[in-house]
């Protein structure tokens, strides 16, 4: 599989594990994402949106700490 995707097998394994554990989170969601590319994209966008909001909040906290 990794050679078909022209990527490192370790990277593919790590990415698949991360996707399953952090983005899909349940067997049902994983199956839905694997059946439907649109669902896969939606879950990834939701995940990234949440992380971007978390990053913004953390940045605001660090800015406040720096100003103390």
N, C-alpha and C positions, 0 to 999 in steps of 0.2 A: 503493500500500500504506500509506504513512504516513498519508495522509488517511483511509483506512478505519479505521485504528487510532486516529485523532484524536491523533497525535503529530507531532513535528517530524521531518522526513526525516533530518536530520543525527543526531538522537538514535537513530532506528531503525537507521541505518547503523552508527553506533558500537556500539550494543548488539549488533547481529548479528555484527559483526566480533569484538567481545570474547568473545561466547559461543562462536563458532567457534574462535577462537585459544586461549582460556584454559580453557574448560569442556569442549567437545566434543573438541578437540585432534586428532582424526583424521577423515578422511572417513567411515570406517565408523561411528564413534560419532555423528557429526553426522547421518548418514542414520537411524540407530537412534532418535535423539532426535526427529527430525522426523516419524518414522512413529508414535512411541509417546509420548504425553504423559506417561505414567508414567515412562518412561525419562528423558525430559527433566527431570522433577521430581527424580528420583533423582540425576542428574548435578549438578543445581544444588545440591541439599542436600549432596552430598558435597563440592562445591567450597566452599560456605559453611562447612561444618563444619571443613574444613582451614584456611581463612582465620581462623576464630574461634580455633582452637587456636594458630595462629601468632601472632595478636594477643595472646593471653593470655601466651604465652611471652615475647614482646617486652616486654610490660608488666612482667613479673616481672624481666626483665633491667634495664629502666630504673629500677625501684624499687630494685634492688640498687645500681645506679650512684649513685642519689641519696643512698643511705645511706653512701656511702664518705666 
